[in-house]
Amino acid sequence: HLNNPAKVKPTLELWLQRYARRSNRWKVLSDDFAANVGRFNFATWKFSGGKLPVSKLQMDAGERLSPAAAKSVLAVGTTAIEEERIWQEPFKTAVRTLARFDLAIPMELLSDHPEPLHSLLGWEDFEQSHVVSAGKVVNNDASSELSSEIYDVLWDANKLDIILYHWTSAVYLTRLNCANLLK
């Protein structure tokens, strides 16, 4: 949404809701895989084998993420997924799946710490560690473009992916800094 090239951009709430509905309709082997990229907790969904359902918060983003509604969402908690505990098994599956990889790399660590790629795969040329197939690399500070309430709701709504990110970073940095102990 932040890098949408359209002259008239949809609101963030509408964009999230549209992606939620596309994700909800998505089936395995569907041509519309990109529909899932805009879903909350995309990485958890992906590494759980597609088992994490679309959250009710995102399905109702038009109403529940408006600036006025965001404060009440923060007050009562963000997702029905959390209340129903339907996130637990997909999250465990995502962790088990990632744990089977020989190497999982948080992209922002790759540029400064490519050593595990060299030791595991023998790669040496990291000049183009971040390649964008269309357009240019754009880093946005979402906290400067979103209200603090919306930012906090989105952060909370994606907490499973944030946990996966920190876990993956810890594994990567352990491989990097404790290589002699892991042999």
Helices and strands as residue ranges (DSSP letters): H 12-25, G 33-36, H 42-47, H 56-59, H 61-64, H 67-76, H 80-84, H 88-99, H 107-110, H 115-121, H 142-145, H 148-157, H 159-177, H 179-182
